[in-house]
Amino acid sequence: MRHAITTPGVGDPPNMRLAECATQRNLTDAGRSHARRVGEAFRARAIPVERILSSPWCRCLETARLAFGPPEAWAPLGNLFGRPENRAAQVTELQALASERRTGGNIVLVTHGSTISALTGVNPDTAEMVVLTPQGGGRFEMAGRLVVP
């Protein structure tokens, strides 16, 4: 899932620090509301969520928390925008997780459009979900895309 709606602009300010949300581009009130609606849609449909992983960027952590509950920050979900040197390593780790067959609930990954695009080739809108079906052995299939209005 791509994080919900943020303040206008492209990228984070030059002085951005992961440990300080005030230095980042963050969710707007509309983004917070949208994240809550995503979670409500999951709960209304009884979609099981086993684990919530998020990019360490504050807008992703907040989206995950508002929609699904407390997330685990996971570095491979970090923003690739302006960071092409991280692409190969992050995509390798994401492919391994996305291809891993499991039983039980779903794993929800909250990240950035650039990261989703690097993994799947899809450029999602804010709060849009790209649903993947694990195939094992580093492979997965895209099952679809979901948008909660």
N, C-alpha and C positions, 0 to 999 in steps of 0.2 A: 504494500500500500504506500502510495505517495502521501507525504504529510499534507495536512489541511491548509487552508488559505492563510497566506502570510501578508505582511506589509508589502506594499509595492516595491519593485526594484529587482535587479538581477544580482544574485549572489549576496554574500555577507559583506559587511563593511570591512575595510582593510585591517582594522584593529581587532577583529573577531577573535575571541578566545572561547574554546569549548566549555571551560569551567565557569564562564560568566554569561548567563543568558542575556543580560542587558546589552552585551556587545554584539549580539546576533540579530538576524532577521527572524522575527518571531510570529506566532499566530496572531491573527486579528480576532476580534470578538466573533465575527462571522465564521472564522476558521474553528474556533473553539466549539461553537454551536454545531458546525458540520461534523466535527469529530464525535461529539456526543450522539448525533443522529446515526452515524455509522454503527456505533456500539449498540444503540437501541435496536437497529435493524438486525444485528446479529442475535441479540437476546430474544427478540420477537420471533425469530425463526429457529431458535434453539440450536444455533450453529456452535458446535463445541470448539473451544479454544484451549489448547493444552499449554501453549507457551507463547509469550510475546517478546519479540526481540526488536530493538530499535537502534537506529543510528544514534550516536552520542550527541548530535545536534539538538538543541532545546526544542525546536519546532516539531521534531519527530518524537522526542520523548513525551512532550505534552500531548500530541495527537494520540499516541499509543495509550497514555494514561487515561485520557478523557474517554476514549472509545472502549478500551478493553480492560484497563486496570494497570497495576504497576509493571512496567517493562524491564527487561534486562538490556542494558546498553551493550551493543556488539559492534566493534570497530569496523568489520567488513561491510557494514551497512552505511558507513560514512559517505559524505557527499563527494562525488567525483568531479563536480563542476569546478574547473580550474585546477584539477589535480590529476592530470593524465598519467603521471608516474605511478599512481596507486591502482590503476585500472586492472592490470593483469592479475595481481595478487588478490585483490578483492573479488574479482569475478570468479577466480578459481575457488575461493572459499565459499562464495555464494552458490556456485554450481554444485559443490559437494553437499551443502545443506539442502538445496532445492531438489536434489535427486534422491535423497535419502528416504527410502520407504519406511513408514512407521505405522503403528496402530494407535488408536485413541483419537484425540482431538487434533485440530489444525494448529499449525505454527503460523502466527501472524508476524510478518516482517514489516516494519514501518521505516521508510527510507526516503530517498530523494528521487526526483525524476531522472536525473543523470545516472543514478545507480541502477534503477530499474531498466532503463534503456540499454545500459552496458550489458546487463544480464540477459534481457529478453528481446531487445530491439523495439520495444513498445515505448512510446513517449506518453505517459499517463497524465491526466489532468490532476489537479489537487484533490486529494482524498479518494482518488480512483484506485481500485484494486486490480491487480493482474493475478489471476488464479492459476497456479501451477500444479500439475500432477506428477509426483515423483515416479521415475522409471528405473532408478538404481543405476549404478555405474557411471555417475556424473551426468546422467541424462534426465530430462524432464520434458513434459509437454505442456503447452499453454492450453488450459481448459476454457479460458474466457476472461472477460473483463467485467468488473462490476462497478457501478456508480450508485451511490445513495444520494438522492437529491437533498 
